[in-house]
Amino acid sequence: MGKWIMGKRFDWSVKQAVRYGFCLLGMLGLVGLVGGWVGDFSGNWAGLASGEVVGFAHQASGQRPLLAATEKAASSEKASAAPAIKEAEQIPVTQELLNVAAAKEAHHAPAAQQAQNASATQEPQNATSAQETQKPPSAKPVEKPSDAQEKGPTSAKKVFRAGAAASNITPWLDEGIVGGWTSPKATYIHDELFARCLVLDDGQKRIVLVIVDNLGLAREVCDAAKKLIRQHTDIPEDHVLIAATHTHSSISARPANVLKPDEDLSQYSRFLVRRISEGVRCAVANLQPARIGWGVVEVPEHLNNRRWFMKPEVKLINPFGGLDKVRMNPPAGSPGLVKPAGPVDPELCFLAVQSPEGRPIALLANYSLHYVGGVGPGHISADYFGVFADRIQQLLGADRLDPPFVGMLSNGASGDVNNIPFQKPRPAKKPYEQMRYVAYDLAQKVFDAYQKITWHDWVPLGMQQTELTLRVRKPTPEQLERARAILAGAPPMPERPHEETYARRIIQLHESPDTVNVPLQALRIGPVGIAAIPFEVFAEIGLELKQKSPFRPTFTISHANGSYGYLPTPAQHELGGYETWLGTCRVELQASDKIIQALVEMFGRMKEADPAE
């Protein structure tokens, strides 16, 4: 049968027409189905790309639905609005998908929206915390700086750290040894000299203590070393204490006139600057978790005030022609002895740090003894300070540790105190015999007290520094005229001791500035207070600081951050004697009172900042 369709003739039967019709309908249906699949896939892919969650994941066994699937509204991209929540059935998701979703939402949403999302996705107690769900699974925890410290009831446990190192500063031979009236050349090294360094870190502050085997360091040496330390470690200069031990068996690290320093440091001073800074850098590298303890032992038997009242018939003429009332270092056993002119400070204080497992790291002690002496001729030696450091290491069983243990002994308020028993002279001893006797005894007493230490896993640290301006003493016109005559060749008067030496010192004071700024430091290590003073401090001053300080115990480190000579009290100035002479003491007579006041004020501020300790 033939039909005309749209001007064409088709000779189809009815059966053929029906068959072709059904085929055409099937093809149209297939095309529509494929189009729907493509549309769904495109919409879902767009949702993933924009950060929305698609509920494809399978729910874990026993886990209740936590998050509804979301769909992207048509206007959301333009309006930057949050995705609308689908009102259909909730689709369960896994924890991994939650993490991905939260991370993407945190990336795109503003800060306020992030906080809201974190609150909205809070899980039950047995689920992962909200903070964890905000992190992508691949994110690494951010490491906090060593000095960051969290606060609050939920903060992590505070960690106290300590590190120590010793840097060899032994000088070369043939330089002049300083500390006496003459300066013989060094011809033999009996024991090595060191800059012994201790770094403490409470998580908020980091402080440095360096004890250097030297008579006295110029401030310029200390400042240059501190500058290098800051450059390499970021520790501020005012958080670094550098003090000399005051051994009388090394070469000089000071200019001829400490009030008028040279433009350039000496070769050995430059060497010291570098070695001190390197020692601190090594101590910082050795920082490790630590615990700390401290103790005090009374050891008066090695101490004698060296300034004595003498009987009236003993005339005490000074280099300027005047009469003194007391004499430094009178002959031992002299019948003219009356009584000492001042006290001694018998306390042997110490701080110790060790690892949490009990491995010794370092020990810093403080004793108010000028030095012991008794070395061989031309010998370089750290004196009893070095012997103590070696002996305490031996007693603690801390030999050959890695990192090495560092023992340290600092000089206290000992400007008028030595080891000579003036009323009961002792027999002559071999070189180093008395030095070893004193150091071994002190180390043993510290070791015994060490066994009773209460160890603390954490204590707060504090350190303050101030600059105090002091007037420089000046000679009278008569003293200046006599000094110039001596240096021009006039013969010294025999009855005037060391007149030529003090003629040079008078000229130096005359040429010096009218004032000098001296650095003072106050430290607190838990309940322990430390005063750092750039003078040879009299025992009375150290005792007054102990009494007025709010910290217990408190001790003084002399020869710290500079070296400006002796520091007598005003009352001792009235008595005269070597330590008060013009040129031995270079600053105003009221200097000690001003220094005590400044240090006590700094102690007070640190105590107010943390009164609980």
C-alpha positions in Angstrom: 0.0 0.0 0.0 1.4 3.4 -0.9 1.1 6.7 0.9 2.0 10.2 0.1 3.7 12.0 2.9 5.1 15.5 2.4 5.1 15.0 -1.3 6.8 11.7 -1.2 5.4 8.3 -1.8 6.2 5.6 0.8 5.2 2.0 0.1 5.0 0.8 3.7 2.7 -1.7 5.2 0.9 -1.0 8.5 3.2 -3.3 10.3 6.3 -1.5 9.0 4.9 1.9 10.0 4.2 0.7 13.6 7.7 -0.9 13.9 9.5 2.3 12.7 7.4 4.4 15.0 8.3 2.5 18.1 12.0 2.6 17.1 11.8 6.4 16.8 10.2 6.8 20.2 12.9 4.6 21.8 15.6 6.7 20.3 14.1 9.9 21.6 13.7 8.4 25.1 17.4 7.3 25.2 18.5 10.8 24.2 16.5 12.3 27.0 17.8 9.8 29.6 21.4 10.6 28.6 20.8 14.3 28.7 19.4 14.0 32.3 22.5 12.1 33.4 24.8 14.7 31.9 22.9 17.5 33.6 23.0 15.8 37.0 26.7 15.1 36.7 27.5 18.7 35.7 25.5 20.1 38.6 27.2 17.8 41.1 30.7 18.5 39.8 30.0 22.3 40.0 28.9 21.8 43.6 32.2 20.0 44.5 34.2 22.7 42.8 32.6 25.4 44.8 33.1 23.7 48.1 29.7 22.2 48.7 29.1 18.7 50.2 27.5 16.0 48.0 25.9 13.1 49.9 27.6 10.2 48.0 29.3 8.6 51.0 28.1 5.5 52.7 27.1 5.8 56.4 29.4 4.0 58.8 27.8 1.2 60.9 26.0 2.6 63.9 26.8 6.2 63.0 23.9 8.5 63.0 23.4 11.2 60.3 25.4 14.3 61.0 25.1 16.6 58.1 22.4 17.3 55.4 23.4 17.3 51.8 23.4 20.7 50.3 22.6 22.0 46.9 23.8 25.1 45.2 21.2 27.8 44.7 21.1 29.3 41.3 21.9 32.8 42.6 24.5 31.7 45.2 27.6 32.4 43.1 26.5 36.0 42.5 25.3 36.7 46.0 28.1 35.0 47.8 25.6 33.6 50.2 25.9 30.4 52.2 24.5 27.3 50.5 20.9 26.6 51.1 20.2 23.5 53.2 18.2 20.9 51.3 14.9 20.1 53.0 14.9 16.6 51.7 16.1 13.6 53.7 19.4 13.9 55.5 22.2 12.0 53.8 24.8 10.4 56.2 28.5 11.2 55.6 31.7 9.8 56.9 34.2 11.6 59.2 36.7 12.0 56.4 34.1 13.8 54.3 33.3 16.1 57.2 37.0 17.0 57.5 37.2 17.9 53.8 34.0 19.9 54.0 35.0 21.9 57.1 38.4 22.6 55.6 36.9 24.0 52.4 34.3 26.0 54.2 37.1 27.5 56.5 39.0 28.4 53.3 36.2 30.3 51.7 34.1 31.7 54.5 35.0 34.9 56.5 36.3 34.6 60.0 32.9 35.2 61.6 31.3 32.5 59.4 34.2 30.1 60.3 33.5 30.4 64.0 29.8 29.8 63.4 30.5 26.7 61.2 32.8 25.3 63.9 30.1 25.6 66.5 27.5 24.2 64.2 29.5 21.0 63.5 30.2 20.2 67.1 30.2 16.4 67.6 29.3 14.1 70.5 32.0 13.4 73.1 33.2 10.2 71.4 33.8 12.0 68.1 36.7 14.1 66.9 36.9 17.6 68.3 35.7 20.7 66.4 39.2 22.1 66.1 40.3 18.9 64.4 37.4 18.9 62.0 38.4 22.3 60.8 41.9 21.1 59.6 42.4 19.3 56.3 43.6 15.7 56.8 47.0 16.6 55.3 47.7 19.7 57.4 50.7 19.6 59.7 50.6 21.1 63.2 52.3 24.5 63.4 55.4 24.5 65.7 55.4 27.3 68.2 58.6 29.3 68.9 60.6 28.1 71.9 59.7 31.2 73.9 55.9 31.0 73.2 53.9 30.3 76.4 50.2 29.5 76.6 48.2 30.6 79.5 44.9 29.6 81.0 43.5 26.6 82.7 43.7 24.4 79.6 47.2 25.4 78.6 49.9 22.8 78.1 52.4 22.1 80.8 55.1 24.7 81.1 58.5 23.6 80.1 61.8 24.9 81.7 64.9 24.4 79.6 68.6 24.8 80.2 71.8 24.6 78.1 75.4 25.0 79.0 78.8 25.2 77.3 82.4 26.1 78.1 84.5 28.1 75.6 88.3 28.0 75.9 89.8 31.5 76.3 93.3 30.5 77.3 95.7 33.4 76.2 99.0 33.0 74.5 102.3 33.3 76.4 104.6 36.3 76.8 101.8 38.8 77.5 101.9 40.5 80.9 100.0 38.9 83.8 97.8 41.5 85.6 96.5 41.7 89.1 99.6 42.7 91.1 101.8 45.8 91.4 104.0 44.4 88.6 103.1 42.6 85.3 105.4 39.7 84.7 105.2 37.8 81.4 103.3 34.7 81.2 105.6 31.7 80.6 103.5 28.7 81.5 99.9 27.6 81.3 99.0 25.6 84.4 95.3 25.2 83.6 93.1 26.3 80.7 90.9 29.3 81.1 87.2 29.3 80.0 84.1 31.4 79.5 81.5 29.2 81.1 78.0 29.8 79.7 74.6 29.0 81.1 71.3 29.7 79.2 68.0 29.4 80.9 64.6 29.5 79.2 61.2 29.5 81.0 59.2 29.5 77.8 58.7 33.3 77.9 62.1 34.6 78.7 65.6 33.5 77.9 68.5 34.7 80.0 72.3 34.1 79.8 75.0 34.0 82.5 78.6 33.9 81.4 81.5 33.5 83.9 84.9 34.4 82.4 88.3 33.5 83.8 89.8 36.9 83.8 90.8 39.7 86.2 88.2 42.1 84.8 86.5 42.7 81.5 86.1 46.2 80.0 82.5 47.1 79.3 83.4 47.5 75.6 84.4 43.8 75.6 81.1 42.7 77.2 79.0 45.0 74.9 80.7 43.7 71.8 80.1 40.0 72.9 76.5 40.7 73.7 76.0 42.3 70.2 77.3 39.1 68.6 75.2 37.0 70.8 72.0 38.9 69.8 73.0 38.7 66.1 73.3 34.9 66.3 70.6 34.0 68.9 68.1 36.9 69.0 68.7 37.1 72.8 68.6 40.8 73.8 71.8 42.4 75.2 70.0 43.3 78.4 69.3 39.6 79.0 72.9 38.6 79.0 75.2 38.8 82.1 78.9 38.5 81.5 81.2 38.6 84.6 84.9 38.0 85.3 86.0 35.7 88.1 88.8 38.1 89.1 91.6 35.5 88.8 95.0 37.3 89.2 96.7 34.9 86.8 95.7 36.0 83.3 96.4 38.8 80.9 94.5 42.0 80.6 91.1 42.5 78.8 90.9 46.2 79.8 92.3 49.4 78.4 94.8 51.4 80.5 92.1 53.8 81.5 88.6 52.1 81.8 87.0 55.6 82.0 88.5 56.6 78.6 88.6 53.4 76.5 90.7 53.0 73.5 89.2 53.2 70.0 90.1 49.6 69.2 90.0 46.6 71.3 93.3 44.7 72.0 94.0 41.5 70.2 93.1 39.4 73.2 89.9 41.4 73.9 88.8 40.7 70.3 89.5 37.0 70.9 87.4 37.1 74.0 84.5 38.7 72.3 84.3 36.0 69.7 84.9 33.1 72.1 82.3 34.3 74.6 79.6 34.7 71.9 80.5 31.2 70.5 80.2 29.7 74.0 76.7 31.2 74.3 75.7 29.9 70.9 76.8 26.4 71.9 74.8 26.7 75.1 71.7 27.7 73.2 72.2 24.7 70.9 72.4 22.5 74.0 69.0 23.7 75.4 66.9 20.8 76.7 64.1 20.3 79.1 65.4 20.7 82.6 64.5 21.0 86.3 66.2 23.5 88.6 67.1 23.7 92.3 69.2 25.8 94.6 70.8 25.9 98.0 72.8 27.9 100.5 75.6 26.7 102.7 77.4 28.8 105.4 81.1 28.6 104.9 82.9 31.3 106.9 86.1 29.5 107.5 87.9 30.6 104.3 87.0 34.3 104.6 88.8 37.1 106.3 88.2 40.8 106.0 91.5 42.2 104.8 91.1 45.8 106.1 92.3 46.1 109.7 92.4 48.8 112.3 95.9 49.1 113.6 97.3 50.4 116.9 97.8 54.1 117.2 101.6 53.9 117.0 101.3 52.3 113.5 101.3 55.2 111.0 99.4 54.5 107.9 100.6 57.0 105.2 98.9 56.8 101.8 100.4 57.7 98.4 99.1 61.3 98.7 100.8 62.0 102.0 97.6 61.6 104.1 97.0 59.2 107.0 94.6 56.3 106.8 92.8 54.7 109.7 92.9 51.1 108.4 95.4 49.1 106.4 94.8 46.5 103.7 96.6 43.2 104.1 98.7 44.0 107.2 101.4 41.4 108.0 99.8 38.2 109.3 100.4 37.9 113.0 101.4 41.5 113.4 101.3 42.8 117.0 99.7 46.0 115.7 96.5 44.3 114.7 93.3 45.5 116.5 90.2 44.3 114.6 88.8 43.9 111.1 87.2 47.0 109.6 84.3 45.2 108.1 82.3 41.9 107.9 82.4 39.0 105.5 79.5 37.3 103.7 79.7 33.6 104.6 77.0 32.3 102.3 77.9 29.9 99.5 74.9 30.0 97.2 74.3 27.8 94.2 71.9 27.0 91.4 71.8 23.6 89.7 70.1 22.4 86.6 69.7 18.8 85.5 67.6 16.8 82.9 64.2 15.4 84.0 66.0 12.1 84.3 68.6 13.5 86.7 71.6 14.0 84.4 73.6 17.1 85.6 73.6 20.0 83.1 75.3 22.8 85.0 75.9 24.3 88.4 76.5 27.9 89.2 77.9 28.8 92.6 78.7 32.1 94.2 81.1 32.8 97.0 82.5 36.1 98.4 86.2 35.4 98.3 88.5 37.7 96.3 90.7 34.9 95.0 93.2 32.5 96.7 96.4 32.8 94.7 99.5 30.9 95.4 100.3 30.1 91.7 103.7 29.4 90.2 105.8 32.2 88.7 104.6 33.3 85.3 101.7 30.9 85.4 98.3 31.2 83.7 95.6 29.9 85.9 91.9 30.2 86.6 92.7 30.1 90.4 90.3 28.4 92.7 87.3 29.2 90.5 88.6 26.7 87.9 89.5 24.1 90.5 86.0 24.3 91.9 84.4 23.9 88.5 86.5 20.7 87.8 85.9 19.3 91.3 82.1 19.7 91.4 82.0 17.9 88.0 83.9 15.0 89.5 81.8 14.8 92.6 78.6 14.8 90.6 79.8 12.0 88.4 79.4 14.3 85.4 82.7 13.7 83.6 82.6 13.1 79.8 78.8 13.7 79.4 77.4 14.8 76.0 76.7 17.6 76.1 79.4 18.3 78.7 78.5 19.3 82.2 79.6 22.9 83.1 80.6 23.9 86.6 80.8 27.6 87.4 81.9 29.7 90.4 81.2 33.4 90.4 82.8 36.1 92.6 80.5 37.6 95.2 80.8 40.7 97.3 84.5 40.2 98.1 86.2 43.6 97.5 87.6 43.6 101.0 87.7 39.9 101.7 90.5 37.3 101.1 91.8 34.0 102.3 94.6 35.2 104.6 94.2 34.4 108.3 95.8 37.5 109.7 95.6 36.6 113.4 96.7 33.0 113.0 99.3 32.8 110.2 99.4 29.4 108.5 102.6 27.7 107.3 103.8 28.3 103.8 102.3 26.0 101.2 103.3 24.7 97.8 101.9 26.3 94.7 98.2 25.5 94.2 98.0 23.7 97.5 95.8 26.2 99.3 93.8 26.9 96.2 93.0 23.3 95.9 92.2 23.0 99.6 89.6 25.8 99.5 88.0 24.8 96.2 87.7 21.1 97.2 86.1 22.1 100.5 83.6 24.4 98.8 82.8 21.7 96.2 82.2 19.1 98.8 79.8 21.3 100.8 77.9 22.1 97.6 77.8 18.4 96.7 76.4 17.5 100.2 73.7 20.2 99.9 73.0 19.1 96.4 71.6 15.8 97.7 68.9 17.7 99.6 67.8 19.9 96.7 64.1 20.4 96.0 63.8 20.2 92.3 61.4 22.4 90.3 60.1 21.5 86.8 59.5 25.2 86.1 60.2 28.6 87.6 59.7 32.1 86.2 62.7 34.1 85.0 63.1 37.8 85.1 65.9 40.3 84.2 66.1 44.0 84.3 68.9 46.4 83.5 69.5 50.1 84.1 72.2 52.6 83.4 73.3 54.6 86.4 75.3 57.9 86.0 78.0 58.4 88.5 80.4 61.3 89.0 84.1 60.5 88.4 86.4 61.5 91.2 89.0 64.2 90.4 92.3 65.1 92.0 92.9 68.3 93.8 95.2 70.9 92.2 97.9 69.9 94.7 97.6 66.2 93.9 97.7 67.0 90.1 100.8 69.1 90.5 102.6 66.5 92.5 101.7 63.7 90.0 103.0 65.7 87.1 106.3 66.4 89.0 106.7 62.6 89.7 106.1 61.7 86.1 108.5 64.4 85.0 111.3 62.8 87.0 111.0 64.0 90.6 111.9 61.3 93.0 109.0 59.6 94.9 109.0 60.0 98.7 109.9 56.7 100.4 107.3 57.0 103.0 104.5 57.2 100.4 103.7 53.7 99.1 103.4 53.4 95.3 103.5 57.1 94.8 104.6 56.7 91.1 101.9 54.3 90.3 99.2 56.6 91.7 100.8 59.6 90.0 99.8 57.9 86.7 96.3 57.1 88.0 95.8 60.7 89.0 96.6 61.9 85.5 94.2 59.4 84.1 91.4 60.6 86.3 92.2 64.2 85.4 91.9 63.3 81.7 88.7 61.3 82.2 85.1 62.4 81.6 83.3 64.0 84.5 80.7 61.2 84.7 80.4 57.6 83.7 77.4 55.4 83.0 77.6 52.0 84.6 75.3 49.0 83.8 73.4 47.4 86.6 71.4 44.2 86.3 68.9 42.4 88.6 67.8 38.9 87.9 65.2 36.6 89.4 65.3 32.8 88.9 62.2 31.6 90.7 62.6 32.9 94.3 66.4 33.5 93.8 67.7 37.0 93.2 71.0 38.0 91.6 72.5 41.5 91.6 75.2 42.2 88.9 77.6 45.1 89.6 80.6 46.2 87.5 82.8 46.9 90.5 84.8 45.1 93.2 82.0 45.2 95.7 82.5 45.4 99.5 81.0 42.6 101.6 78.8 45.2 103.5 77.1 46.0 100.2 76.3 42.4 99.4 74.9 41.9 102.8 72.7 44.9 102.5 71.3 43.7 99.2 70.5 40.3 100.7 68.6 42.1 103.5 66.7 44.5 101.3 65.9 42.1 98.4 62.4 40.6 98.2 64.0 37.3 96.9 65.5 34.6 99.0 68.2 33.7 98.6 69.9 36.7 96.9 73.5 37.0 96.0 75.8 39.5 94.2 78.0 38.8 91.1 80.8 41.3 91.1 83.0 42.3 88.0 79.8 42.0 85.9 79.4 43.7 82.5 82.4 46.0 83.1 85.3 46.7 85.4 85.4 50.1 87.1 87.4 49.4 90.2 86.6 49.2 93.9 83.2 50.1 95.4 83.5 50.9 99.1 80.7 52.3 101.2 80.7 55.9 102.4 81.6 54.8 105.9 84.6 52.8 104.5 85.7 55.9 102.5 86.1 57.7 105.8 88.6 55.1 107.1 90.8 55.3 104.0 93.0 52.4 102.9 94.0 51.0 99.5 90.5 50.3 98.3 89.4 53.9 98.8 92.5 55.6 97.3 92.0 58.0 94.4 92.6 55.8 91.3 91.7 52.6 93.0 88.2 53.8 93.5 87.2 56.0 90.6 83.7 57.0 91.3 81.9 59.3 93.8 81.9 58.4 97.5 78.1 57.9 97.5 78.1 55.4 94.6 77.3 52.3 96.6 74.2 53.8 98.1 72.9 54.8 94.6 73.7 51.3 93.3 71.9 49.6 96.1 68.8 51.7 95.6 68.7 51.1 91.9 69.1 47.3 92.3 66.5 47.1 95.1 64.0 49.0 92.9 64.5 46.5 90.0 64.1 43.6 92.4 60.9 45.2 93.6 59.5 45.6 90.1 60.1 42.0 89.3 58.5 40.9 92.5 55.4 43.0 91.9 55.1 41.5 88.4 54.9 38.0 89.9 54.3 38.2 93.6 53.4 34.5 93.9 57.0 33.3 93.7 
